[in-house]
Amino acid sequence: MARIAGVNIPDEKRIEIALTYIHGIGHPRSKKILADLGMNPDARTKTLGENGISKLKDYIEKNFTIEGELKHQRQMNIRRLKDIGCYRGSRHAKGLPVRGQKTKTNTRTVRGNVRKTMGSGRKPSAEKT
């Protein structure tokens, strides 16, 4: 398995898809990287060889913020919002949706799948009465 930015890249997948296993690289960025390097997006990872993988690794590490550094930046941005006391920061702190979504019926995943009404989420009784 090839290893780029601390992530094992699968051998059997196309390189265009395999690059998306790295946090911070999606489909559009993967296509752009391969176009800039002049690589075939349909090639499998195992067919690239050491030279191709090293070219990919160098290009990605020079030009993009990925993996741990990207996660750290995101965490610092959220911490900054909390510190200045803005509305978005308070929503992050409370674990509620940040971008204006309604919370009466949706956002179960953000709130931790809390069911407030009496019948929702109840298991059916074992016996009929």
C-alpha positions in Angstrom: 0.0 0.0 0.0 1.2 3.5 -0.8 1.4 5.9 2.1 0.8 9.7 1.5 0.5 12.2 4.4 0.2 9.4 6.9 -2.7 7.7 5.2 -2.6 4.3 3.5 -3.9 4.6 -0.1 -5.7 1.5 -1.4 -3.9 -0.3 -4.2 -6.9 -1.7 -6.1 -8.7 1.6 -6.6 -8.3 4.2 -9.3 -5.8 6.9 -8.2 -8.5 9.6 -8.6 -10.6 7.9 -6.0 -7.8 6.7 -3.8 -6.6 10.3 -3.2 -9.9 11.1 -1.6 -9.0 8.9 1.4 -6.7 11.8 2.5 -8.6 14.3 4.7 -8.8 17.6 2.8 -8.8 16.1 -0.7 -12.1 15.5 -2.5 -13.0 14.6 -6.1 -12.4 18.1 -7.6 -9.0 18.6 -5.9 -8.0 15.0 -6.8 -8.7 15.7 -10.5 -6.8 19.0 -10.3 -3.7 17.3 -8.7 -3.6 14.6 -11.4 -4.1 17.1 -14.2 -1.3 19.3 -12.9 1.1 16.3 -12.6 -0.1 14.9 -16.0 -1.1 11.5 -14.6 -3.8 9.3 -15.8 -6.8 9.4 -13.4 -7.9 5.9 -14.5 -4.6 4.3 -13.5 -4.6 2.0 -10.4 -2.5 2.9 -7.4 -0.4 -0.2 -7.7 0.6 0.6 -11.3 2.1 4.0 -10.4 5.4 2.8 -8.9 7.7 4.6 -6.4 8.4 7.5 -8.8 4.7 8.4 -9.3 3.9 8.1 -5.7 6.8 10.2 -4.6 5.8 12.9 -7.2 2.2 12.8 -5.8 3.5 13.0 -2.2 5.8 16.0 -2.8 3.1 17.9 -4.8 0.4 17.4 -2.2 2.6 18.3 0.8 3.9 21.5 -0.9 0.6 22.9 -2.2 -2.2 21.8 0.2 -3.1 21.8 3.8 -4.2 18.3 4.7 -4.8 15.8 7.5 -3.6 16.9 11.0 -2.8 20.4 10.1 -6.2 21.0 8.5 -8.0 19.5 11.5 -6.0 21.7 13.8 -6.8 24.8 11.8 -10.5 24.0 11.9 -10.4 23.4 15.6 -8.6 26.7 16.2 -11.2 28.5 14.1 -14.0 27.1 16.2 -12.1 28.0 19.4 -11.6 31.6 18.1 -15.4 31.9 17.6 -16.1 30.7 21.1 -13.5 33.0 22.6 -14.9 36.2 21.0 -18.4 35.2 22.2 -20.1 35.4 18.8 -23.4 33.7 18.0 -21.8 31.0 15.9 -19.3 30.2 18.8 -22.1 29.9 21.3 -24.0 27.5 18.9 -20.8 25.4 18.6 -20.4 25.3 22.4 -24.0 24.2 22.9 -23.8 21.5 20.2 -26.6 23.0 18.1 -26.7 23.8 14.4 -24.6 26.8 13.5 -25.8 27.8 10.1 -29.4 28.8 10.7 -31.2 25.5 10.4 -34.4 25.0 12.3 -34.3 22.9 15.4 -37.9 22.0 16.2 -38.0 18.8 14.1 -34.6 18.3 12.6 -31.0 18.2 13.8 -31.3 14.9 15.6 -27.7 14.0 14.7 -26.3 17.3 16.0 -28.2 17.1 19.2 -27.3 13.5 19.8 -30.5 11.9 18.6 -32.5 13.2 21.5 -36.2 12.4 21.2 -38.4 14.9 23.1 -41.9 13.7 22.5 -43.6 10.9 24.4 -44.2 8.3 21.6 -41.1 8.8 19.4 -38.5 6.2 19.8 -40.6 4.0 22.0 -40.2 0.2 21.6 -43.5 -1.6 20.9 -44.9 -3.5 23.9 -44.3 -7.2 24.1 -47.8 -8.2 24.9 -51.2 -6.9 23.9 -53.4 -5.8 26.7 
